[in-house]
Amino acid sequence: MLPLPWSTERVLIFNPPPGFRAPTGFRAALFPVQDFRPFFLDLVKSGYPAASEASGDGYDLALVLCGRHRGQNELWVADALRRVKPGSRVVIAGGKTEGAASLRKRLGGLMEIEGHASKHHGVVFWLTRSDDLAAASALEAANPAMLVEGRFRTAPGMFSHDRVDAGSRLLAGNLPADIKGAVADFGAGWGYLSVRVAERAAGLSALDLYEAGFTASEAAKANLAVLAPDVPARVFWHDLLSEKVERRYDLVVMNPPFHQGRAAEPSIGERMIQTASAALKPGGRLLLVANRPLPYEAVLQAKFARHGEICRDERFKILWAIR
């Protein structure tokens, strides 16, 4: 439906999935932007010059592949509009479950939609950037950075970006009083649990945060710098399922994800527990929160000397284990 870009042109792509390949005959230079570390690593392995965030301007075309978060999709479109040349196209595509149809309607109220199509539960539409960037400004204004509980800085697209997750809050309320030594937060998000650990522990020698979302890891870094400035903290943009953890810890805390897209994947948490076991010193402790039905006790039994449950509520349970 649209002509392929020339081989001399530059194309910016937001959120390409794992296994992404350019279509046959596509010879323009591709610049993928991928915030999620496992997908970023897949792109790098495939030879693409992937980046964790967009940079530069003057692109000849931008493609936005929608994700699950409405606000993040809108911010990607705003970023794409600012980075392409005036007169260049921005193409937006996604499944109906990602809200692509509602995004098309939303953008249609801000600027002219040049064309669209739908097939196999997918939606694609495209528009042309004018000199007027009012639409980009409106999308940005509708999705500002947030301040959760008056002190944690977050942004759309992060897990639980508008409130403290109930599971993390339950774990934070059951942290032991004797935290000391080197501590790691696996799947740290925007840093809530790490800040609570820092407030609880007087004698931390290290506090390391591991997070697969780049934007969330940057928010965690900023939150720790403001809310726990005296703690020796480091933040790693890291895939705990494929990249090795070099340091050894006295304590690992975590609220592991158990979804990949919309499908439940308990194996993600199980593999993170295995990674935590390998990263703990002998006698080191693991504390984690999980949805009550998730069967993590079996992997705790296999990978730790002892394990048990601290408490549970109507939705979550707090588990402990000693290596």
Backbone as a ProteinNet text record, in pm:
[ID]
protein_1_A
[PRIMARY]
MLPLPWSTERVLIFNPPPGFRAPTGFRAALFPVQDFRPFFLDLVKSGYPAASEASGDGYDLALVLCGRHRGQNELWVADALRRVKPGSRVVIAGGKTEGAASLRKRLGGLMEIEGHASKHHGVVFWLTRSDDLAAASALEAANPAMLVEGRFRTAPGMFSHDRVDAGSRLLAGNLPADIKGAVADFGAGWGYLSVRVAERAAGLSALDLYEAGFTASEAAKANLAVLAPDVPARVFWHDLLSEKVERRYDLVVMNPPFHQGRAAEPSIGERMIQTASAALKPGGRLLLVANRPLPYEAVLQAKFARHGEICRDERFKILWAIR
[TERTIARY]
81.4	0	84.6	207.6	296.8	427.4	492	619.9	729.1	821.1	936.6	1027.5	1092.7	1186.2	1308.2	1374.6	1495.3	1609	1707.6	1821	1903.4	1892.6	1968.1	1893.8	1772.7	1691.4	1710.3	1670.1	1686.1	1549.5	1529.8	1399.3	1414.3	1332.9	1331.7	1217.6	1245.9	1144.6	1134.8	1016.5	992.3	931.6	991.4	937.8	934	1038.7	1039.9	1045	972.2	965.9	1084.4	1103	1207.6	1179	1284.9	1267.4	1234.7	1237.3	1206.1	1302.7	1248.9	1329.8	1267.5	1350.8	1300	1238.9	1132	1070.4	1160.8	1132.8	1210.5	1209.8	1326.1	1337.1	1352.7	1351.7	1365.1	1514.2	1564.2	1708.1	1746.3	1649.5	1680.9	1752	1827.1	1896.1	1795	1798.3	1703.1	1767.9	1692.9	1740.6	1635.8	1646.6	1546.6	1567.4	1456.2	1456.3	1379.6	1445.9	1383.2	1425.4	1328.2	1349.6	1368	1307.3	1304.3	1429.6	1511.7	1644.7	1647.8	1562.3	1568.7	1544.9	1450.2	1422.7	1537.3	1593.8	1710	1826.1	1853.7	1963.4	1939.2	1814.6	1781.3	1811.2	1778.3	1805.7	1955.7	2031.3	2176.9	2235.6	2187.5	2235.5	2206.7	2097.2	2059.7	2131.8	2216.1	2297.6	2243.3	2134.1	2077.1	2146.2	2158.4	2215.2	2110.1	2066.6	1957.6	2002.4	1906.8	1930.9	1820.4	1852.1	1753.7	1653.9	1690.6	1600.9	1636.7	1540.3	1561.9	1656	1727.2	1814	1820.2	1858.6	1872.8	1740.1	1745.9	1626	1654.8	1562.2	1579.9	1556.1	1483.5	1453.5	1352.3	1360.6	1272.6	1141.8	1138.4	1020.1	1031.5	918.2	915.9	803.5	832.1	733.6	719.2	596.1	566.4	487.3	544.7	476.6	422.7	292.3	229.1	256.3	268.2	275.6	146.6	151.8	29.5	-13.2	76.1	47	7.2	-114.8	-167	-78.4	-40.8	39.4	174.2	236	364.9	351.5	245.6	222.7	210.4	135.9	118.1	249.1	331.9	461.7	555.3	548.6	629	588	457.5	410.4	457.4	447.7	494.1	642.6	720.5	864.5	893.1	819.3	837.5	807	699.6	664.1	774.2	836.5	942	1070.9	1092	1221.9	1222.5	1106.8	1106.8	1108.9	1150.1	1151.1	1007.7	983.6	853	822.2	699.8	660.5	685.2	748.2	774.8	662.6	649.6	541.5	579.8	477.5	483.5	376.9	418.3	327.6	311.2	186.4	157.4	83.8	129.7	68.4	58.7	-42.3	-57.7	-182.6	-191.2	-311	-422.7	-544.4	-657.4	-648.1	-585.8	-569.6	-466.8	-381.3	-287.5	-349	-473.5	-539.4	-507.5	-463.5	-426.4	-546.2	-664.1	-782.3	-818.4	-812.8	-843.9	-735.7	-610.7	-503.7	-527.9	-572.7	-605.8	-715.4	-817.5	-925.1	-873.5	-788	-730.6	-647.2	-562.5	-478.9	-561.1	-671.8	-758.9	-821.8	-832.3	-883.7	-779.3	-652.8	-543.7	-484.6	-491.5	-434.2	-497.2	-470.1	-530.1	-462.9	-544.9	-496	-496.8	-381.7	-367.8	-430.4	-416.5	-473.5	-469.6	-544.4	-547.1	-592.9	-567.5	-615.4	-621.9	-701.6	-708.8	-725.8	-663.8	-669.3	-614.6	-674.6	-625.5	-608	-704.8	-702.2	-589.7	-531	-427.6	-478.6	-420.8	-457.5	-329.9	-331.3	-220.4	-278.6	-216.1	-255.9	-133.1	-141.5	-24.6	-65.4	26.9	4.7	134.8	125.2	241.3	268.9	393.6	431.2	428.6	363.8	366.3	466.2	478.5	566.5	508.8	377.5	308.7	315.9	378.4	391.4	293.9	178.4	79.5	30.9	18.1	-28.7	70.9	199.7	301.8	296.2	280	272.6	150.6	38.7	-83.1	-66.2	-2.3	21.3	114.5	217	310	241.8	158.8	89.4	-8.6	-64.4	-160.7	-93.9	37.5	110.5	235	215.8	333.3	399.4	523.9	587.8	505.5	505.5	422.6	509.5	447.4	512.8	424.1	457.6	377.7	406.5	300.4	309.2	391.2	394.1	460.8	612	671.2	817.7	881.5	809.6	868.4	835	936.9	916.3	900.3	793.8	764.3	716.2	686.6	634.9	550	459.3	376.7	462.2	413.1	483.7	554.4	588.7	651.5	545.5	588	496.1	443.6	310.8	245.7	298.8	293.5	354.7	273.8	145.2	60.3	34.2	92.7	70.1	172	190.2	275	199.8	262.9	201.9	173.4	54.9	13.1	106.1	156.9	249.5	380	434.7	558.4	537.9	421.4	393.2	388.1	328.2	321.4	461.6	546.1	682.4	759.8	744.8	815.5	774.4	648.6	601.3	646.3	706.6	753.1	903.1	976.6	1122.5	1179	1281.3	1338.5	1412.3	1429.9	1497.1	1648.6	1702.5	1847.8	1914.1	1861.4	1921.3	2058.7	2157.3	2292.1	2369.9	2487.7	2573.7	2532.2	2549.8	2520.1	2381.1	2297.6	2158.1	2132.3	2052.7	2011.4	1859.8	1807.9	1666	1651.3	1593.4	1577.4	1442.6	1445	1323.1	1278.4	1369.7	1352.7	1249.2	1205.8	1110.2	1165.6	1081	1125.4	1181.3	1208.5	1290.7	1220.2	1090.1	1017.5	1076.8	1092.9	1143.1	1283.2	1367.4	1505.2	1508.5	1424	1418.3	1371.6	1273.5	1225.6	1333	1411.6	1524.3	1625.7	1656.5	1752.7	1705	1576.2	1520.8	1521.8	1513.9	1506.1	1643.2	1745.4	1876.3	1974.3	2046	2144.2	2282.7	2313.6	2450.6	2467.9	2414	2429.9	2569.2	2635.3	2762.5	2741.8	2626.6	2594.1	2444.9	2387.7	2248.3	2245.4	2225.1	2227.3	2087.3	2046.2	1914.4	1930.5	1852.6	1854.1	1714.8	1707.6	1578.2	1590.2	1492.9	1497.2	1442.7	1364.4	1311.5	1405.8	1453.5	1552.3	1493.6	1375.8	1316.2	1292.2	1245.5	1224.9	1356.5	1462.8	1592.7	1646.1	1622	1664	1583.4	1454.2	1372.3	1419.5	1453.4	1504.8	1633.3	1720.6	1847.1	1820.4	1726.5	1693.9	1627.5	1538.4	1470.2	1567.5	1660.6	1760.7	1849.9	1888.2	1976.6	1912.4	1780	1709	1666.8	1614.8	1552.4	1647.1	1759.3	1858.8	1998.6	2032.3	2157.7	2283.4	2275.2	2394.8	2417.7	2327	2339.5	2424.5	2521.6	2605.1	2527	2445.2	2353.9	2406	2380.2	2408.9	2284.8	2257.2	2140.9	2189	2143.7	2184.2	2063.2	2073.9	1976.2	2016.9	1938.3	1989.9	1876.3	1903.2	1810.2	1853.8	1782.4	1820.1	1806.2	1736.1	1717.1	1825.2	1903.1	2004.7	2143.2	2151.3	2279.4	2323.6	2449	2502	2506.9	2478.9	2496.9	2634	2721.2	2859.7	2878.8	2809	2831.2	2753.4	2797.2	2727.6	2668.3	2551.5	2472.9	2436.5	2413.1	2362.9	2210.9	2146.8	2000.6	1958.2	1860.5	1794.1	1645.5	1590.5	1446.1	1390.7	1268	1210.8	1059.8	1000.6	860.2	860.3	881.8	906.1	782.3	799.9	686.2	645.9	519.8	477.4	392.2	407.3	343.1	446.6	431.8	505.5	398.3	381.3	265	142.1	40	-81.8	-89.3	4.7	1.3	75.6	16.7	82.1	199.5	313.2	435.2	503.1	453.9	517.9	664.5	707.4	847.4	942.6	893.2	979.2	1022.7	926.8	959.1	1044.9	1017	1095.9	1241.7	1263.4	1401.3	1470.3	1394.5	1452.9	1492.1	1413.7	1449.4	1579.2	1594.6	1718.3	1837.2	1816	1921.9	1956	1855.4	1879.6	1959.9	1928.7	2003.9	2151.3	2179.4	2318.5	2389.3	2312.8	2372.1	2390.1	2334	2343.9	2467.8	2525.1	2632.3	2575.4	2657.7	2609	2549.5	2428.7	2359.5	2282.6	2293.2	2220.5	2070.7	1993.4	1847.8	1781	1670.3	1581.9	1448.1	1393.9	1259	1184.7	1069	993.7	845.1	775.2	629.7	577.2	467.2	410	258.7	189.4	47.2	26.3	-74.5	-94.1	-96.6	-157.1	-162	-29.2	68.4	190.1	271.4	314.4	376.1	527.5	572.7	716.6	782.6	702.3	760.1	846.2	810.2	886.2	1028.2	1043.7	1178.1	1256.6	1189.1	1257.2	1309.1	1229.2	1270.1	1394	1398.8	1508.1	1636.6	1626.9	1743.4	1794	1721.7	1761.1	1762.4	1838.6	1847.9	1719	1661.8	1536.7	1450.6	1320.5	1229.5	1100.2	1022.2	895	816.5	707	617.9	609.7	619.7	609.7	464.6	391.2	250.9	183.3	53.5	-22.9	-146.4	-198.6	-327.3	-418.5	-524.8	-619.9	-562.3	-451.4	-394.8	-251.4	-170.4	-27	23	142.3	213.1	357.8	417.7	558.2	635.3	731.4	810.6	954.1	1018.6	1159.2	1233.8	1362.8	1446	1588.8	1661.2	1801.7	1884.3	1990.4	2075.1	2163.4
-121.5	0	126.2	115.3	230.4	194.9	291.8	262.7	236.5	147	122.8	244.7	273.7	386.4	357.4	463.8	448.9	393	334.8	275.7	380.3	506.7	614.8	673.3	627	686.7	613.3	680.9	630.4	610.5	492.8	456.6	425.8	492.5	473.3	378.4	273	173.1	161	189.3	177.5	41	-29.7	-152.1	-271.1	-295.4	-417.3	-540.9	-645.5	-765.7	-857.3	-959.6	-1058.9	-1128.5	-1156.8	-1218.2	-1119.4	-990.4	-888.5	-898.2	-894.3	-890.5	-790.8	-718.5	-626.7	-706.3	-655.2	-728.8	-733.8	-825.7	-841.3	-711.4	-671	-549	-422.1	-433.7	-317.1	-290.3	-180.7	-154.6	-28.6	41.5	161	122.5	216.1	192	192	86.2	69.3	105.4	178.4	217.6	176.1	51.7	1.9	61.7	88.3	136	34.6	-27.2	-131.1	-115.3	-86.7	-63	-192.6	-302.4	-428.8	-509.5	-533.3	-589.2	-721.3	-820.7	-944.4	-920.2	-832.6	-803.6	-723	-631.5	-554.1	-647.2	-743.4	-836.8	-920.3	-957.2	-1032.1	-949.4	-820.3	-732.8	-718.7	-700.4	-688.1	-815.3	-930.5	-1059.2	-1074.2	-1013.6	-1020.4	-917.2	-835.4	-742	-602.3	-571.5	-437.2	-341.5	-213.4	-113.6	-65.7	-155.5	-125.5	-27.4	50.6	146.1	133.1	169.5	162	277.3	386.5	500.4	572.4	645	711.7	830.3	859.8	976.9	1031	1155.6	1215.8	1255.4	1317.6	1358.6	1352.4	1404	1401.7	1266.8	1177.4	1046.8	1062	969.4	974.5	899.9	813	732.5	681.2	670.3	606.7	505	392.6	286.6	264.3	273.7	248.8	119.5	19.1	-108.3	-106.6	-103.2	-77.4	-188.1	-148.1	-240.1	-237.5	-288.4	-303.5	-175.4	-78.2	38.2	157.3	204.3	313.9	437.2	476.1	596.3	585.8	468.4	448.4	454.5	395.5	403.9	548.7	627.7	767.9	845.2	813.9	880.8	839.2	713.4	670.2	746.3	762.8	836.6	981.8	1042.6	1180.4	1191.7	1096.2	1096.6	1078.8	988	965.1	1092.2	1161.2	1284.3	1388.6	1397	1497.3	1460.9	1333.5	1290.6	1271.8	1260.1	1250.4	1390.5	1398.3	1525.6	1572.7	1702.5	1749	1690.6	1643.2	1578.6	1429.6	1374.8	1231	1159.1	1029.7	951	890.8	875	791.1	683.8	556.5	442.7	376.9	353.9	293.7	162.6	55.7	-75.7	-149	-231	-310	-394.9	-487.9	-569.5	-492.6	-538.2	-472.6	-484.8	-593.1	-609	-510.8	-453.8	-350.3	-210.9	-201.8	-71.7	10.3	-54.8	20.1	93.5	31.7	97.7	222.7	214.2	332.4	439.4	397.4	494.1	568	496.3	561.3	666	630.8	726.4	847.3	822.3	930.6	1025.2	969.3	1052.6	1124.1	1059.6	1124	1251.2	1262.3	1385.6	1495.2	1460.2	1557	1599.6	1509.8	1541.3	1449.8	1476.9	1397.3	1261.3	1155.9	1021.1	1003.3	976.6	969.4	842.8	730.3	605.6	500.3	390.7	284.5	154	44.7	-86.3	-175.5	-281.9	-378.1	-517.6	-615.6	-754.3	-843.6	-962.3	-1061.5	-1000.6	-922.2	-858.9	-756	-716.5	-613	-485.2	-374.4	-243	-169.4	-103.6	-17.5	113.5	223.2	352.6	441.1	545.2	628.4	773.9	859.2	1003	1070.7	1196	1271.5	1385.4	1397.9	1505.9	1640	1738	1875	1955.3	2082.4	2168.4	2191.2	2176.1	2196.7	2067.9	2076.1	1958.7	1963.3	2026	2036.6	1899.2	1804	1669.7	1602.3	1614.5	1555.5	1618.2	1749.6	1818.7	1773.1	1751.2	1707.3	1566.3	1478	1341.6	1341.8	1423.8	1433.3	1491.2	1592.8	1654.9	1558.3	1466.7	1370	1256.1	1243.3	1132.4	1182.7	1264.8	1320.9	1219.4	1248	1171.5	1187.7	1084.5	1086.1	1086.3	1121.8	1118	1033.9	906.2	813.6	836.2	846.3	872.3	997	1088.1	1215.4	1210.2	1094.1	1088.7	995.7	897.1	804.7	851.8	881	926.4	805.8	808.8	700.4	761.9	676.1	721.9	611.6	646.2	544.5	437.2	313.2	199.2	114.3	173.5	96.2	13.8	-97.9	-178.5	-96.7	-93.6	-22.6	120.6	194.9	328.1	431.8	401.6	501.6	473.7	366.3	333.1	227.6	213.1	105.2	-26	-123.6	-254.6	-317	-377.2	-431.1	-542	-623.7	-728.8	-673.4	-573	-511	-443.9	-383.2	-319.9	-422.6	-539.1	-643.6	-693.1	-713.4	-758	-652.7	-526.3	-419	-412.7	-442.3	-441.1	-560	-659.3	-778.7	-800.9	-694.6	-705.6	-728.5	-810.8	-834.9	-712.1	-709.1	-594	-604.5	-721	-741.9	-742.3	-665.8	-660.6	-594.3	-658.7	-602.3	-666.2	-613.3	-669.8	-626.5	-715.8	-688.2	-741.3	-653.4	-686.8	-660.4	-745.8	-726.8	-726	-642.5	-637.4	-685.2	-804.3	-863.9	-821.3	-759.7	-706.7	-584	-487.6	-376.6	-273.4	-275.1	-174.6	-35	54.8	192.7	216.1	107.8	118.3	119.9	90.2	99	8.4	-121.1	-215.2	-177.4	-134.2	-98.6	19.7	117.6	231.4	186.1	97.6	47.8	-34.3	-112.8	-185.6	-86.6	16.8	117.3	185.9	209.8	273	178	49.4	-51.6	-90.9	-90.4	-144.8	-34.1	-52.6	48.7	20.2	-106.7	-141.2	-206.9	-148	-205.2	-176.3	-280	-258.4	-238.8	-286.1	-270.4	-292.9	-220.6	-240.2	-234	-349.2	-359.7	-388.7	-312.8	-327.3	-382.9	-485.7	-546.5	-531.2	-467.8	-439.8	-450.2	-519.9	-543.2	-427.2	-338.5	-222.8	-103.9	-49.7	57.9	182.5	224.1	345	328.2	209.3	182.7	183.5	128.4	127.2	268.7	356.2	495.8	566	535.7	592.4	542.7	413.5	358.1	428	451.1	519.5	659.1	731	865.9	862	765.6	756.3	722.9	631.8	598.8	718.2	792.3	907.2	1013.4	1026.9	1129.3	1076.9	954.4	901.7	821.6	776.7	703.1	741.9	869.5	917.6	861.5	814.8	766.8	617	548.6	404	376.2	283.5	249.6	164.7	231.8	160.9	163.6	54	44.7	-11.9	37.3	-8.3	-67.3	-188.5	-258.2	-280.4	-236.6	-275.3	-415	-514.9	-652.4	-751.5	-855.8	-966.8	-1080.4	-1099.9	-1201.2	-1344.1	-1363	-1497.3	-1537.8	-1441.8	-1477.5	-1420.5	-1318.1	-1255.3	-1291.1	-1321.3	-1369.4	-1257.7	-1293.3	-1202.3	-1231.4	-1133	-1154	-1149.4	-1060.4	-1039.6	-1140.6	-1164.9	-1254.5	-1172.6	-1218.2	-1136.2	-1210.6	-1129.9	-1183.1	-1194.7	-1111.1	-1110.3	-1070.3	-1141.4	-1102.4	-1084.8	-972.2	-948.8	-940.4	-984.5	-971.4	-991.8	-923.7	-939.9	-981.1	-1111.2	-1152.5	-1138	-1096.4	-1094.2	-1236.1	-1253.7	-1387.1	-1379.4	-1268.5	-1257.7	-1221.2	-1278.3	-1235	-1195.8	-1065.2	-1019.6	-1041.5	-1105.5	-1130.2	-1272.2	-1355.7	-1495.3	-1512.1	-1590	-1620.2	-1714.2	-1681.8	-1761.1	-1779.2	-1871.6	-1892.4	-1928.9	-1980.7	-2020.9	-1902.2	-1781.7	-1663.8	-1649.6	-1656.2	-1647.6	-1764.2	-1883.2	-2000.6	-1983.9	-1932.6	-1912.5	-1799.4	-1697.9	-1592	-1643.5	-1736.2	-1798.8	-1877.5	-1949.2	-2022.4	-1926.7	-1814	-1712.7	-1656.6	-1634.4	-1583.2	-1682.7	-1811.5	-1913	-1908.6	-1896	-1891.1	-1763.5	-1655.5	-1526.3	-1506.8	-1595.7	-1581.3	-1651.4	-1592.7	-1657.4	-1777.1	-1873.7	-1979.7	-1917.5	-1958.4	-1899.6	-1774.3	-1727.7	-1608.1	-1634.4	-1524.6	-1536.4	-1480.6	-1541.9	-1491.3	-1457.8	-1340.5	-1300.4	-1261.7	-1321.8	-1287.6	-1285.1	-1206.6	-1202.8	-1264	-1336.9	-1403.5	-1410.9	-1417.5	-1445.9	-1583.3	-1595.4	-1715.3	-1844.8	-1849.5	-1978.5	-2020.5	-1933	-1968	-2072.8	-2178.5	-2294.7	-2280.9	-2177.7	-2154.8	-2242.7	-2305.1	-2384.3	-2500	-2556.7	-2671.3	-2630.9	-2516	-2472.9	-2425.7	-2370.4	-2334.8	-2460.9	-2565.2	-2692.1	-2748.4	-2731.8	-2789.8	-2709.4	-2578.5	-2491.1	-2434.7	-2457.1	-2398.6	-2504.6	-2476.4	-2569.4	-2572.2	-2453	-2440.9	-2334.3	-2346.7	-2243.3	-2248.6	-2143.1	-2137.8	-2014.5	-1994.4	-1882.2	-1791.3	-1661.2	-1563.5	-1528	-1495.3	-1455.7	-1458.3	-1437.1	-1422.2	-1337.6	-1277.3	-1210.5	-1270.5	-1200.8	-1259.7	-1277.8	-1211.4	-1218.9	-1271.9	-1240.4	-1265.2	-1348.8	-1406.8	-1474.6	-1427	-1420	-1384	-1510.4	-1546.8	-1668.7	-1632.8	-1719.6	-1702.9	-1833	-1818.5	-1936.5	-1903.1	-2001.7	-1987.1	-2084.5	-2032.7	-2115.4	-2207.1
0	0	0	48.6	54	-16.2	-78.9	-144.8	-41.7	-76.4	10.3	8.6	120.6	121.1	34.6	-7.7	-87.9	-2.5	-69.2	2.5	76.8	34.6	99.5	219.4	246.6	352.7	485.8	592.6	729.5	791.8	851.6	907.4	1056	1136.9	1282.1	1317	1395.8	1430.9	1582.7	1634	1777.8	1809.3	1905.9	1963.2	1868.4	1788.9	1706.6	1795.6	1759.5	1843.1	1818.6	1902	1874.3	1742.6	1669	1538.9	1428.8	1459.2	1358.4	1241.1	1119.4	998.9	901.8	830.4	729.2	614.5	552	440.4	318.6	231	108.3	27.8	-15.3	-94.1	-14.3	116.8	204.1	224.8	166.1	167.7	245.2	299.9	377.7	507	563.1	690	804.3	883.3	993.6	1126.8	1210.3	1342.7	1445.9	1497.6	1593.2	1733.1	1799.2	1937.2	2021.1	2117.4	2198.8	2344.2	2430	2572.8	2650.9	2604	2678.7	2646.3	2746.6	2726.5	2647	2676.4	2597.8	2448.5	2414.6	2273.4	2212.6	2290.4	2245.5	2210.6	2296.8	2272.7	2147.8	2121.9	2001.1	1876.5	1880.6	1766.9	1742.6	1850.9	1838.7	1780	1827.3	1776.9	1627.8	1583	1441.8	1356.4	1419.3	1344	1329	1398.3	1388.4	1486.2	1449.7	1541.7	1642	1727.3	1819.8	1927.7	1977.3	2084.8	2188.6	2311.8	2420.2	2416.6	2351	2335	2205.5	2150.5	2022.7	2039.6	1933.1	1931.7	1789.6	1777.4	1646.1	1584.8	1467.6	1395.4	1246.4	1168	1024.1	960.2	1027.8	969.5	856.2	760	642.9	664	763.2	791.9	934.2	1003.1	1135.2	1139	1201	1221.6	1371.6	1421.1	1561.9	1571.6	1637.6	1660.9	1803.8	1816	1945.5	2046.2	2172.3	2284.2	2362.8	2483.8	2564.5	2633.1	2646.7	2730.5	2643.8	2663.2	2583.1	2590.1	2711.3	2726.7	2658.5	2668	2603.5	2452.4	2396.8	2253	2208.1	2283.9	2247.7	2255.3	2352.4	2362.5	2249.7	2207.5	2092.3	1966.5	1946	1829	1835.9	1952.7	1968.1	1937.7	1987.2	1962.3	1813.1	1750.4	1606.5	1526.8	1561	1490.2	1502	1615.8	1635.8	1561.1	1533.7	1480.5	1328.4	1265.1	1119.5	1058.4	932.9	861.3	835.2	828.3	781.7	644.7	628.5	504.6	501.7	604.9	611.2	685.4	657.1	716.2	850.7	933.8	1053.1	1035.3	1041	1025	1161.2	1201.8	1332.1	1307.8	1370.8	1350.8	1483.4	1495.8	1617.1	1612.5	1706.1	1717.8	1786.5	1764.3	1829.3	1981.2	2030.3	2174.8	2230.8	2145.4	2189.7	2182.6	2141.4	2137.4	2014.3	1905.3	1785.6	1725.6	1731.1	1674.9	1754.1	1887.5	1968.8	1953.1	1930.8	1907.2	1775.8	1674.6	1547.2	1567.3	1643.8	1670	1746.8	1844.6	1925	1838.6	1753.1	1667.2	1561.1	1516.4	1419.2	1471.3	1602.9	1662.1	1674.6	1647	1661.1	1527.4	1426.8	1296.1	1191.7	1068.1	960.7	949.4	943.7	916.1	764	707.5	562.2	505	575.6	528	636.4	615.4	715.9	652.3	722	680.3	803.1	794.5	904.7	846.2	913.1	867.9	977.9	994	1091.4	1230.7	1275.5	1408.4	1422.7	1311.1	1313.7	1249.7	1290.6	1239	1201.1	1086	1048.3	995.4	1028.9	973.8	965	885.4	864.3	847.7	878.9	874.4	832.4	795.9	750.1	845.4	882.5	972.4	899.1	960.7	910.1	992.3	960.7	1040.7	1179.7	1193.3	1320.5	1402.9	1519.6	1606.5	1724.5	1702	1809.2	1854.1	1759.6	1797.1	1889.6	1858.5	1945.8	2084.9	2090.3	2220.1	2299.1	2230.2	2298.8	2354.8	2279.7	2327.4	2448.4	2445.9	2558.5	2682.1	2661	2774.4	2840.2	2761.3	2814.9	2890	2876.3	2938.4	3009.9	3113.2	3181.5	3272.8	3309.8	3416.6	3543.5	3628.1	3748.7	3873.1	3984.3	4114.8	4206.3	4219.3	4299.5	4446.8	4524.8	4669	4699.5	4604.4	4626.4	4622.3	4583	4584.8	4481.1	4427.7	4330.1	4189.4	4109.9	3972.6	3880.2	3801.2	3708	3576.4	3478.9	3350.1	3289	3196.7	3130.4	3063.8	3069.5	3011.4	3114.3	3230	3336.6	3409.2	3467	3546.2	3663.4	3677.7	3787.7	3799.8	3689.9	3687.9	3764.4	3794.1	3858.1	4006	4058.9	4199.9	4241.4	4371.4	4421.5	4406.7	4343.5	4326.5	4462.8	4477	4607.1	4655.4	4563.6	4604.2	4657.3	4589	4636.1	4770.6	4789.6	4918.4	5031.2	5002.4	5104.8	5139.1	5038.8	5065.1	5143.3	5105.1	5175.9	5322.9	5351	5489	5570.4	5505.4	5576.1	5560	5529.3	5522	5662.3	5677.4	5810.1	5862.5	5992.4	6054.7	6047.8	6011.6	6018.5	5880.7	5786	5652.3	5659.9	5601.9	5598.5	5483.5	5458.3	5355.4	5216	5120	4979.6	4945.3	4889.9	4859.2	4711.2	4648.7	4509.5	4501.4	4412.7	4381.6	4237.3	4219.9	4086.8	4028.5	3910.5	3850.7	3928	3940.9	4035	3992.7	3865	3821.2	3840.5	3889.2	3912.3	4052.8	4125.2	4245	4378.3	4381.1	4507.8	4614.5	4582.9	4683.8	4729.7	4637.4	4672.9	4769.1	4744.5	4836.4	4973.9	4979.5	5108.2	5179.5	5103.5	5162.8	5220.4	5145.1	5191.1	5317.8	5328.6	5448.7	5568.1	5539.9	5646.2	5700.3	5611.4	5647.5	5679.8	5791	5831.5	5776.3	5748.8	5714.9	5580.1	5475.8	5342.9	5288.3	5239.8	5171.8	5022	4970.5	4829.1	4809.9	4716.7	4677.2	4524.7	4461.5	4316	4264.2	4164.5	4104.5	3963	3930	3797.8	3737.2	3621.1	3559.2	3407.7	3344.4	3199.8	3118.6	3179.3	3108.8	3124.3	3013.9	3022.9	3089.5	3047.6	3104.6	3254.2	3294.8	3437.3	3512.9	3452	3520.3	3539.5	3443.1	3457.3	3566.1	3576.5	3684	3819.7	3828	3953.9	3995.2	3899.5	3927.5	3984.2	3923.1	3970	4107.1	4130.7	4260.4	4372.5	4347.7	4450.6	4480.4	4376.7	4395.8	4483.8	4474	4552.1	4688.9	4693.3	4815.1	4903.3	4849.9	4929.5	4881.8	4890.8	4830.6	4895	5018.8	5088.9	5072.4	5002.7	4984.2	4860.1	4868.8	4752.8	4652.9	4571.9	4481	4337.9	4266.3	4123	4053.8	3933.8	3858.1	3726	3695.7	3574	3484.7	3359.9	3257.8	3213.8	3253	3253.7	3232.8	3154.4	3138.5	3229.9	3337.7	3436.8	3384.5	3275	3222.1	3122.3	3073.3	2974.1	3004.3	3090.3	3120	3261.8	3276.4	3403.3	3507.1	3631.7	3745.2	3804.8	3804.3	3845.2	3996.6	4063.6	4206.6	4289.5	4412.8	4504.7	4619.2	4668.3	4759.3	4887.8	4991.4	5117.9	5116.4	5035.8	5028.1	4887.1	4833	4708.4	4738	4696.5	4706.6	4565.2	4548.4	4414.6	4412.8	4315.8	4279.7	4132.8	4104.6	3965.7	3878.6	3753.4	3660.1	3624.8	3592	3549.6	3422.7	3348.1	3217.9	3112.5	2994.3	2876	2775.8	2753.9	2680.8	2767	2710.5	2787.1	2842.2	2805	2848.5	2980.6	3071.8	3198.3	3172.8	3229.9	3212.5	3348.1	3432	3562.4	3551.8	3437.4	3422	3433.2	3405.5	3419.6	3565	3656.1	3797.9	3843.9	3793.3	3831.8	3790.3	3670.6	3623	3699.2	3739.1	3820.9	3959.5	4013.2	4141	4126.8	4015.7	3991.3	3980	3912.3	3902.3	4039.1	4122.8	4257.5	4339.4	4326.8	4400.5	4363.9	4233.7	4188.5	4231.8	4252.3	4286.8	4437.5	4518.3	4663.2	4717.6	4822.2	4895.6	4973	5011.2	5100.8	5227	5262.1	5375.8	5341.2	5216.2	5173.8	5165	5172.6	5178.4	5052.9	5017.5	4912.7	4975.6	4941.9	4981.4	4854.9	4834	4713.9	4741.4	4659.4	4664.9	4536.2	4548	4430.7	4446.5	4334.1	4340.3	4404.1	4485.4	4565.4	4485	4364.9	4293.5	4229.3	4219.2	4145.9	4221.9	4153.4	4220.3	4233.8	4305.3	4317.6	4424.1	4510.3	4619.2	4568	4454.5	4401.4	4363.6	4296.7	4258.5	4380.8	4480.2	4605	4674.7	4672.7	4732.9	4663.1	4530.6	4454	4463.3	4482.3	4470.5	4602.9	4712.1	4839.9	4949.8	5054.7	5166.5	5247.5	5266.3	5341.9	5277.7	5295.2	5244.6	5322.8	5311.7	5381.2	5340.6	5411.3	5382.5	5504.2	5481.4	5590.1	5615.6	5509.4	5526.7	5390.8	5391.3	5268.3	5295.2	5189.3	5198.8	5092.8	5056.1	4962.5	4821.9	4789.6	4654.1	4649.9	4750.6	4742.3	4860.1	4839.4	4947.4	4945.9	5065.1	5079.9	5114.5	5030.7	5048.7	5083.5	5161.2	5194.8	5163.8	5142.2	5121.6	5160.9	5207.6	5246	5163.4	5105	5019.2	5103.8
[MASK]
+++++++++++++++++++++++++++++++++++++++++++++++++++++++++++++++++++++++++++++++++++++++++++++++++++++++++++++++++++++++++++++++++++++++++++++++++++++++++++++++++++++++++++++++++++++++++++++++++++++++++++++++++++++++++++++++++++++++++++++++++++++++++++++++++++++++++++++++++++++++++++++++++++++++++++++++++++++++++++++++++++

